[in-house]
Amino acid sequence: MKITINRAPVLTLWAAVVAERLGFDWDEAVTLGRTVAGLNAYAKGKALGIFHPRPKELKEQRKALAHGEEMHVDLLQRAVPVVRTPDGLRAVSKGKPIDPASVERYLHAKFGAGFEAALKAMRELARTRDAEELAHEAFHLYESFRPEVPAGTRGWGAAGVLDVARIAALK
């Protein structure tokens, strides 16, 4: 199966699968995955000159850190901010816990009919490594199967082809 899709939802799903393999429940994992993809996109956007730090946003972020307790989870070479909610850990975006149902809707919309096949292939790949090994290799594995897009700003938001068989071949 081949799915035409951009990289952000692929990274979101893979990071969620890795987080699940590392012991997080699915609702926790999908919020972590969404944040990893967002942090990755922001870093890439900054490197490409698309995003620039804004003093007002930085000031708001500093204020948010001063309130409440927060911790970070290392996932796919990103430090993901999380908070404990009544429903478990949730990754944080713009100072608020992410709703796992919104991430699920996003993933189903982006992957379409290929969602279950991609999820199955990623989970099978994740199970081929012990948790510590997977934590160390996860981003490299993603780079091995992510959709190919043009380099630089031409590739920003561009769709490529995710080959589910390529994921399975990495097992």
C-alpha positions as CSV (number, residue, x, y, z in Angstrom):
1,M,0.0,0.0,0.0
2,K,1.2,3.5,-0.9
3,I,-0.2,6.6,0.7
4,T,0.3,10.1,-0.7
5,I,0.8,12.3,2.4
6,N,3.1,14.9,3.8
7,R,5.7,14.2,6.5
8,A,4.0,15.8,9.5
9,P,1.2,13.1,10.0
10,V,3.7,10.3,9.3
11,L,6.0,11.7,12.0
12,T,3.0,12.2,14.3
13,L,1.9,8.6,13.9
14,W,5.4,7.1,14.2
15,A,6.2,9.2,17.3
16,A,2.9,8.0,18.9
17,V,3.8,4.4,18.1
18,V,7.2,4.8,19.6
19,A,5.8,6.5,22.7
20,E,3.3,3.6,23.1
21,R,6.1,1.1,22.8
22,L,8.0,3.0,25.5
23,G,5.0,2.5,27.9
24,F,2.6,5.4,27.4
25,D,-1.1,4.6,26.8
26,W,-2.4,5.5,23.3
27,D,-4.1,8.7,24.4
28,E,-0.9,9.9,26.0
29,A,1.2,8.7,23.0
30,V,-0.8,10.5,20.3
31,T,-0.5,13.8,22.1
32,L,3.3,13.2,22.4
33,G,3.4,12.4,18.7
34,R,1.6,15.5,17.7
35,T,4.0,17.7,19.7
36,V,7.1,15.9,18.3
37,A,5.9,16.7,14.8
38,G,5.1,20.3,15.7
39,L,8.5,20.8,17.3
40,N,10.2,19.2,14.3
41,A,8.2,21.4,11.9
42,Y,9.1,24.5,13.9
43,A,12.8,23.7,13.9
44,K,12.7,23.0,10.2
45,G,10.8,26.2,9.6
46,K,13.3,28.2,11.6
47,A,16.2,26.7,9.6
48,L,14.4,27.5,6.3
49,G,13.7,31.1,7.4
50,I,9.9,30.5,7.4
51,F,9.5,31.1,11.2
52,H,11.1,33.8,13.3
53,P,10.9,34.0,17.1
54,R,8.5,36.6,18.2
55,P,9.2,38.5,21.4
56,K,5.6,38.5,22.5
57,E,5.3,34.7,22.1
58,L,8.6,34.1,23.9
59,K,7.3,36.3,26.8
60,E,4.1,34.3,27.0
61,Q,6.0,31.0,26.9
62,R,8.1,32.2,29.9
63,K,5.0,33.1,31.8
64,A,3.5,29.6,31.1
65,L,6.5,27.9,32.5
66,A,6.2,29.7,35.7
67,H,2.7,28.3,36.4
68,G,1.9,24.7,37.2
69,E,4.2,21.7,37.1
70,E,5.5,20.5,33.8
71,M,8.0,17.8,32.8
72,H,9.6,16.8,29.5
73,V,9.6,13.5,27.8
74,D,12.5,12.8,25.4
75,L,11.0,11.4,22.2
76,L,12.6,11.2,18.7
77,Q,15.3,13.7,19.6
78,R,12.8,16.2,21.0
79,A,12.1,17.3,24.6
80,V,8.2,17.2,24.7
81,P,6.6,19.2,27.4
82,V,3.9,17.3,29.3
83,V,1.5,17.9,32.2
84,R,-0.5,15.5,34.2
85,T,-4.3,15.8,33.7
86,P,-7.1,13.8,35.4
87,D,-7.0,11.5,32.3
88,G,-3.2,11.0,32.4
89,L,-0.2,12.7,30.8
90,R,-0.8,15.0,27.9
91,A,1.6,16.8,25.8
92,V,1.3,20.6,25.9
93,S,0.8,23.0,23.0
94,K,0.5,26.7,23.5
95,G,0.3,26.1,27.2
96,K,-2.7,23.7,27.1
97,P,-2.9,19.9,27.1
98,I,-3.6,18.4,23.7
99,D,-6.9,16.6,23.2
100,P,-6.1,13.0,22.0
101,A,-9.3,12.8,20.1
102,S,-8.3,15.8,17.9
103,V,-5.0,14.1,17.1
104,E,-6.9,10.9,16.2
105,R,-9.2,12.9,13.8
106,Y,-6.2,14.5,12.2
107,L,-4.4,11.2,11.6
108,H,-7.5,9.5,10.2
109,A,-8.1,12.5,7.9
110,K,-4.5,12.6,6.6
111,F,-4.0,8.8,6.2
112,G,-7.5,8.1,5.0
113,A,-8.0,4.4,4.2
114,G,-4.3,3.7,4.8
115,F,-4.4,4.6,8.5
116,E,-4.8,1.0,9.8
117,A,-2.2,-0.4,7.5
118,A,0.3,2.3,8.4
119,L,-0.4,1.9,12.1
120,K,0.0,-1.8,11.9
121,A,3.3,-1.6,10.0
122,M,4.7,0.9,12.4
123,R,3.6,-1.1,15.5
124,E,5.2,-4.2,14.1
125,L,8.4,-2.3,13.4
126,A,8.5,-0.9,16.9
127,R,8.1,-4.3,18.4
128,T,11.2,-5.6,16.6
129,R,13.4,-3.5,19.0
130,D,13.5,-3.4,22.8
131,A,12.3,-0.1,24.2
132,E,15.8,1.3,24.9
133,E,17.0,0.4,21.4
134,L,13.9,1.9,19.8
135,A,14.2,5.1,21.8
136,H,17.8,5.4,20.5
137,E,16.9,4.5,16.8
138,A,13.4,5.9,16.4
139,F,14.3,9.1,14.4
140,H,16.8,7.3,12.2
141,L,14.1,4.7,11.4
142,Y,11.6,7.5,10.6
143,E,14.2,8.9,8.2
144,S,14.4,5.5,6.5
145,F,10.7,5.4,5.6
146,R,9.4,8.9,5.6
147,P,7.9,10.2,2.3
148,E,10.5,11.9,0.0
149,V,9.8,15.6,-0.7
150,P,11.9,18.3,-2.5
151,A,14.6,19.9,-0.4
152,G,14.3,23.3,1.1
153,T,11.3,25.5,1.0
154,R,10.0,23.7,-2.0
155,G,9.4,20.7,0.2
156,W,7.6,22.6,3.0
157,G,4.2,21.0,3.4
158,A,4.6,19.0,0.2
159,A,3.1,15.5,-0.1
160,G,5.2,12.5,-0.9
161,V,4.5,8.8,-1.0
162,L,4.6,6.7,2.1
163,D,5.3,3.1,1.1
164,V,3.9,0.8,3.9
165,A,5.9,-2.1,2.5
166,R,9.1,0.0,3.1
167,I,8.2,0.2,6.8
168,A,7.6,-3.5,7.0
169,A,11.0,-4.2,5.3
170,L,12.8,-2.4,8.2
171,K,11.8,-5.2,10.6
